[in-house]
Structures are given as structure tokens and as C-alpha cells.
């Protein structure tokens, strides 16, 4: 809504800035005619550096209006964007144009906020709908932890903490379920440990060292043993602890 209002107001501002183009006569004396062509009668004359307002353009002719209110047609080739006098002041003019543009954009921004406050969605609706929805979604996501896992043949069934069935996943041939925590369950196949989340999506894999065997998983960690060395890893496979037992 705010974006649409901003675009509309900027469009209106651009129209206002460019609604009437101003040009200057670059000939010493320029005939102003009744129509767009030399066949039309001369009704007045414009002189060098005289400012004229462009009403419309027809081919090589421009319909103009002078500061004296005279309307007619002149050859476009004898009109310039800047006069010789204005060229000397161009630097100052450009600076003022920038200032005017900045002020206009500021007014557009203020007008947008004012219009949005009147016609945009009410704050009460936003505060009572979106935050509550996000809060509900967050609570639902927090409840998605593993409560229990059962296995039948090559199918494991995951239950949430309330005991309700959450998902079923198929183990690949040769893959065995080793254990689970609230955060993940872990399988092994060909000395490769693989961690999965409650959705059955693969989280991380780790290749066991020679003579290293899976021992247990607790919290967000799992434990292995190789000979008399016990190692503890986090769910990213980073070794957290190593101790020697006798």
C-alpha cells in the first residue's frame, strides 16, 4: 500500500515539474506564425534569449506562448533549452534544481505517510493478526521434537512428545537405527553415521575411525568408542571431547 502511494505521488510530482517546458530563442529575430509552417501569416516576433513556453510540438514546429501572452508557432530549430545568459548561471540553477527536487521528495514522503495513516490498514488489525500468527507458528515449531521412535522391518515411525505419530521414514538397505534424542535420530551403514531431524531430513554424516563404534546419544551430542578412547561429537560432527578410559 505504501509503495503504491509513493509511486503515485512521485508520478504526480514529475508531471508538475515537466508540465510546461521552457525554451529560449537562439536567433536574433524569430517569426511567430499563425500555424505550423511558413505558409501561415506572421503575427509577432520573438527576440534572442527571449523565454517562451512550449505548448506542443508538431514535426519541426513548436506551439509557444510568450511572456506577453502571445501564442503561435515557431521553427523548433531556433529554440534552445538554455539561453546564452542562462549558460553562465547554469551551475547555480542546477544546484537549485537539486534543492527543489529534495524538497519535493520530502513532501512526497510526508504525504505518503499521511495518506497511508488515513487509508492504509489499521494498526489495530496489524497488531492483533500478524504477531499472534507468528507467535502461534513459533510455538508449533517448538513442539516439533522427537518423543519416541519405533521400527518395523525397514520402516521407522517417529512420534512427537505427545505420543502422536509425526512421520514415517524408510531406511535404505543395510542401514540400522542406532538411537535418538529429542533433536535427532542416528543410523549407521558401512561405518557411516548419519543424523536425521524429526522430518527425516539428513543433517550430517560422519565416517567412523577404524575400530570406532557408536555408543550413545544424549541431548545434542553423540558418543563413540575406539579401543579405550571415548569421543563426544555435536550434531555437526565436531569433536567436543576425547578421553581415555582404562
N, C-alpha and C positions, 0 to 999 in steps of 0.2 A: 504493500500500500504506500509506504513512504517513498519507495523507489519510483512508483508511477507518478506521484505528486511532484517529485523533484524533476522528472523528465518533462512533465507538462509545463512547469513554471520556467524551466530553462529554455524551453521552446518558445514560450511567450516572450521571455526576455530577449532572445535572439531576434525575434520578429520586430520587437520595438526598436532594437538597435539598428536594424537594417531596413526598416520600413521605407525610409526616404534616403536614397543615395544622393550624395552631394558631389558635384564635379565643378571644374573650373575651365574657363575659356582660355585656350592657349594660342589663339590668333589675335592679331591686333584689332580686327573688327570682324564680327561674325553675324551673318544674316539670320534672323529668326523668321521662319515662314509659317504659312497657314497649315501646311500639310507636309508629309514626309516625302519631299522631292523638290528638285529645282523648278519644276513647273508651277509650283504654288507661289503666291504673292508674298513679298517680304512685308512683314507687319511691324518689325522693330529690329534693333541691332543690339548685340552684346559686345563687350569690350574685354581686352586682355586681362586675365586674372579675376574676371567677374565670376562670382559664385552663382551656380544655377542648381536647381533641384530636379533630379531625374524622376519623371513620372512613369515613363515606359520607353521601350526600345523597339524599333521596327527596322530590322535589317541594319543599314548603315546610318540610320537616322534615330535621333532621340527626341522624345517629347519632354520639354523642360518647362520650368516656371522660374522666373527671375525673382529677385528680392522685391521688385516693384509690382509683382503680381501678374506679369505678362506671361502668357502661355503660348507655346508654339513649338515648332520643330527646327532642329539644327543638325548639321552633319556631325556624327559621332566622332569623326577623326579629329575634330578641332576641340575636343573636350579631354581634359586630363583629370586624374584623381587628385592631384595636388597642384596648387598654383606655384609660381616661382617664389612668391613671398612666403608661402607656407613651407616650402622646402627648407628654408632657413630655420623655421620653427618646428620642424618635424620631430626633432628629439624631444622637445618639451611636450608636443602633442601626444607622442607615443606614451610618455610617462603618465599623462593624464588619462589616456585611454585605459591603461592598466589599472589605475586607481578606480576609475568608473566601473571597470569590469569586476574588480574585487568587491566593491561596494554592492554591485548588483547581485553577485553570488552570495554575499552575506544576507542580503534581503531575501533572496530565494530560499536560503536555508532557514531563516526565521519564519518565513511564510509557510514553508513546508511543515515545520513543527506545529504552527498554529492551526493549519488546516487538518493535519493528522490528529491533533488533540480534539478537534470538533467532530470529524467524520470518521476517524480511524477506529479500530477495535477498542473497546473499553478496557481500562486497566484491570477492572474487577474480573472480567471474563478471563483475561490472560493469567491473572494470578491464581484463579480458582481452578483453571483447567490444566495448563501445561505443567506447573510444578507438581501437582498431585499425580499426574500421569507418570512423570519421570520418577517420582518417588515410588509409585507402585511398581514400575518396571524394575527399579533398583532392588526393591525388596524381593521381587520374584527371582531376579538373578542371584541374590544372596542365598536363596534357599536351594539352589541347584548344587547340592553336594551329595557325594555318594554315601548312601546309608548301608547298602549291602549288595553283594553280587552272588549270583548263583550260576552254575554251569551244567548244561546237559548236552552231551556229545560235543560238537564244536560251536555251540551257541551259548553265549553268556548273556544273562539278563541283569540289567543294572536297576537298582531300586534307590529312590531318594531317601532322605532321613525320616520321612513319614511312613516308609514301608510301601509306598506306591511304586508300581513299575514305571520306570522312566524311559528305558530304551533297551533294545536287544541288538547285539553285535555278533558277527560271525568271525571265529578265529580261523586264520589261514592254516592249511595243513602243516602239522609239525609244531604249531605254536601252542604254548601252555600258559595258563593263568597262574601267576606266582603269588599275587597278593594285591591288596588295595588299601587306600586311605580315603579320607573324605575328599581329597583333591585329585586323586588319580588311581588308576589300576595299572598293574605292570605284568607284562608277559615276557616269555623267553623263547627264542627259536635260534638254533645253531649258534649258541653263545652270544646272542644279541638280545639285550634287554630293551624293551620298548615301553614307554609310558603313554597312556591314553587318558583323556579327560572324560567327564561324565557323558559327553556326547559321542564318545567312541572315536574322537579325532586324535590323531597321533601328535604327541607333544615333543618327545625326544627319544632318541635311541642311543645306546652305548654298547660298545663291544667289550666283553669281559676279558681281563688278562688271563693268561694260562693258569690253570688251577684255581681261578677265581670263581666263586659261586654266590648266587643270591641268597641272602639270609632273611631279611625282613624289611618292611617299610613302615615308617612312623611319621605322622604329620605330613610335611612336605619333603621328606627325605627318604632314602632307601639305603640299606646296608648290605655290603658284600664281604666275603671272607676268602682269602687266598693263603693256604697253609696257616701260619699263625698271625697273619696281618688282617686286621678288620678296617674296612674303609667305609666312610659315610659320604653320600653324594646328595646334592639337592636335585630338584626336578629338571634342572638344565644340564645335569651330568657333571657339574663342578664338584671336585673333591673337597669336602669340608673338613674331614678329619681322618687321620690314619693312626692306628695304634697297634702295638704288638702284644699279643697275649701268649702266655706260657702254659 
